[in-house]
Amino acid sequence: MPYGRPRRYKPNINKNPSGTYWIYGFHTVLAALNNPNRGIKRVVISKNISHPTLKNKQFKIENLSNTELKALLPEGSVHQGIACLVEPLKTPTLEYFCEKLSNKENAFVIILDQITDPQNIGAIIRSAAFFGAKAVIVKDRNTPPITGVIAKAASGGLESTILIRTANISRAINSLQKKGFWCVGFDSGAKTTFDSLNLLQPMGIVLGAEGYGLRKLVRQNCDQLVKIQGNGPLKDLNVSNAAAVAMYEIKKVCGQFVK
């Protein structure tokens, strides 16, 4: 059974043809400015907003009216008076990631099977950055491109989380299994609860699309299907909440989050 309700991905018709895109919000922009691997094209700030933290940054800052700033961004963007135009981050291939992955002790990765809601993707990336996931792996096709919406939901997590796009999720699972990862698929109808597993091992947390769950082949390639056990009247969690709970459980058992 799936976690959450479906939301179809709609292509971003305002995508800059050069590949650059706007990100916005104070934490999101500041994280980008602090990332030496992020190409910064423009930094704009509203004239009536003061951000003392930016004074020491080696970037030219343009002061715009609130109206001018809003015109640069998608309608409804919660920009907090600051935005910047950035180049996409370079991302490794799955093969390169697996080859360079050295310390696998208590390591975990998040694998997203055709999750299309940018808010959920951003929230999962934020949790992955907070709890220390080694990477977030997504299916290249049918997964939205990184835009300001995902970056804002990730609240800066995009700058420190390895995001890997792969053509085939089942093959990605197989590659991780060969590296010693135990890959578990989340299904609210499973009999085994996630917290009953041995979490002191390299793990791949596989989460399916909102409303549809894991695809058949992906389910079959998982080592085990698990669920998060609740006590209330609702049957399941939103996919980003399920991911956060799973990561919390891993860190709690490992003693790296809760002492």
Order of alpha helices (4+ residues) and beta strands (2+ residues): beta-alpha-beta-beta-alpha-beta-alpha-beta-alpha-beta-alpha-beta-alpha-beta-beta-beta-alpha-beta-alpha
